[in-house]
Amino acid sequence: MIEFSDAQIGQFHDDGFVVVERLIDADTVARAAARSLVADCVSSAARFHPTAISAIYSRYKRHGGDTMDESFLPILWTADGYRTAFLDDR
């Protein structure tokens, strides 16, 4: 059984992931990181919290607002048919 420290649990609550140390050797981690793919699907109605700032996801926040920047997290579809325009250019 893996036990997490209070710091790791706090990191999960803040950033949505946990750094697990010393369970996998560094070479394996480096090889896996080179082959990693992440896909995020988030509601188009999602907004950033005004005080709980994520070190990871705050970089995708639109400047001056609480919405996500569609350049990084495009909207695939909404109930009214909206879709980020550049998706259809590809």
BELPEZI-V540184 format. One record per backbone hydrogen bond with DSSP energy under -1.0 kcal/mol. CO is the residue of the C=O (numbers start at 1). NH is the residue of the N-H. If there is no record, write none. Layout:
CO,NH
CO,NH
This chain:
5,9
6,10
7,11
8,12
9,13
10,14
11,15
12,16
25,29
26,30
27,31
28,32
29,33
30,34
32,35
33,36
43,46
51,53
54,58
57,60
58,61
60,69
62,65
66,48
67,62
69,72
69,73
75,84
78,81
84,87
85,88
